[in-house]
Amino acid sequence: MSNKTYKKIEIIGTSGDSFAKAVESGVRKASESLRHIDWFEVTELRGRVEDGKVAEYQVSLKLGLRLE
């Protein structure tokens, strides 16, 4: 088994549908410009309310990027 080293960064994912979709959206968007994302950790859940209804789901994510 080889040793691996990771860098950890934090992003915020959003969705109008659900917390799960907010995670997927954040990881998908981060993958467009970052390489070697191996894992994520949800650190915070929150949302935005508009006119008494949930308008947006937001998740804080820590991403583990495997260093080359």
C-alpha beads as a LAMMPS data file, in Angstrom:
LAMMPS data file: protein, C-alpha beads

68 atoms
67 bonds

1 atom types
1 bond types

-500.0 500.0 xlo xhi
-500.0 500.0 ylo yhi
-500.0 500.0 zlo zhi

Masses

1 110.0

Atoms # bond

1 1 1 0.000 0.000 0.000
2 1 1 1.438 3.372 -0.987
3 1 1 1.381 6.448 1.216
4 1 1 -0.816 9.311 0.055
5 1 1 -0.802 12.980 1.005
6 1 1 -3.864 15.201 0.758
7 1 1 -4.619 18.890 0.702
8 1 1 -7.942 19.907 2.245
9 1 1 -9.995 22.821 0.915
10 1 1 -13.438 24.143 1.815
11 1 1 -16.227 25.026 -0.609
12 1 1 -19.955 25.801 -0.403
13 1 1 -22.373 23.855 -2.628
14 1 1 -25.907 25.077 -3.319
15 1 1 -29.137 23.689 -4.764
16 1 1 -32.755 24.675 -4.971
17 1 1 -33.821 21.030 -4.487
18 1 1 -32.074 19.383 -1.516
19 1 1 -28.970 19.120 0.645
20 1 1 -27.884 16.006 -1.286
21 1 1 -28.126 17.898 -4.586
22 1 1 -26.122 20.752 -3.045
23 1 1 -23.327 18.273 -2.230
24 1 1 -23.433 16.849 -5.762
25 1 1 -23.411 20.338 -7.268
26 1 1 -20.432 21.441 -5.202
27 1 1 -18.353 18.339 -5.953
28 1 1 -19.236 18.445 -9.666
29 1 1 -18.306 22.124 -10.009
30 1 1 -15.067 21.722 -8.019
31 1 1 -14.117 18.763 -10.245
32 1 1 -14.153 21.058 -13.271
33 1 1 -11.060 22.916 -12.046
34 1 1 -9.486 20.658 -9.391
35 1 1 -7.793 17.297 -9.929
36 1 1 -7.688 14.191 -7.747
37 1 1 -10.658 14.874 -5.456
38 1 1 -10.833 11.657 -3.431
39 1 1 -13.284 12.463 -0.625
40 1 1 -15.574 15.047 0.905
41 1 1 -16.816 15.879 4.385
42 1 1 -20.003 17.848 5.098
43 1 1 -19.237 20.348 7.851
44 1 1 -22.345 22.528 7.876
45 1 1 -25.935 22.532 6.585
46 1 1 -27.909 25.729 6.125
47 1 1 -30.321 27.364 3.718
48 1 1 -31.877 30.529 2.470
49 1 1 -35.530 31.434 3.099
50 1 1 -37.566 33.569 0.733
51 1 1 -41.232 34.489 1.275
52 1 1 -41.539 31.968 4.098
53 1 1 -40.284 29.033 1.977
54 1 1 -36.955 27.285 1.564
55 1 1 -35.388 28.931 -1.479
56 1 1 -31.933 27.322 -1.421
57 1 1 -30.071 24.526 0.351
58 1 1 -26.422 25.193 1.191
59 1 1 -23.697 22.830 2.411
60 1 1 -20.158 23.556 3.528
61 1 1 -17.848 20.836 2.235
62 1 1 -14.238 19.994 2.902
63 1 1 -12.663 18.288 -0.099
64 1 1 -9.601 16.031 0.059
65 1 1 -7.308 16.508 -2.942
66 1 1 -4.656 13.837 -3.412
67 1 1 -1.298 15.470 -4.105
68 1 1 0.747 14.164 -7.004

Bonds

1 1 1 2
2 1 2 3
3 1 3 4
4 1 4 5
5 1 5 6
6 1 6 7
7 1 7 8
8 1 8 9
9 1 9 10
10 1 10 11
11 1 11 12
12 1 12 13
13 1 13 14
14 1 14 15
15 1 15 16
16 1 16 17
17 1 17 18
18 1 18 19
19 1 19 20
20 1 20 21
21 1 21 22
22 1 22 23
23 1 23 24
24 1 24 25
25 1 25 26
26 1 26 27
27 1 27 28
28 1 28 29
29 1 29 30
30 1 30 31
31 1 31 32
32 1 32 33
33 1 33 34
34 1 34 35
35 1 35 36
36 1 36 37
37 1 37 38
38 1 38 39
39 1 39 40
40 1 40 41
41 1 41 42
42 1 42 43
43 1 43 44
44 1 44 45
45 1 45 46
46 1 46 47
47 1 47 48
48 1 48 49
49 1 49 50
50 1 50 51
51 1 51 52
52 1 52 53
53 1 53 54
54 1 54 55
55 1 55 56
56 1 56 57
57 1 57 58
58 1 58 59
59 1 59 60
60 1 60 61
61 1 61 62
62 1 62 63
63 1 63 64
64 1 64 65
65 1 65 66
66 1 66 67
67 1 67 68
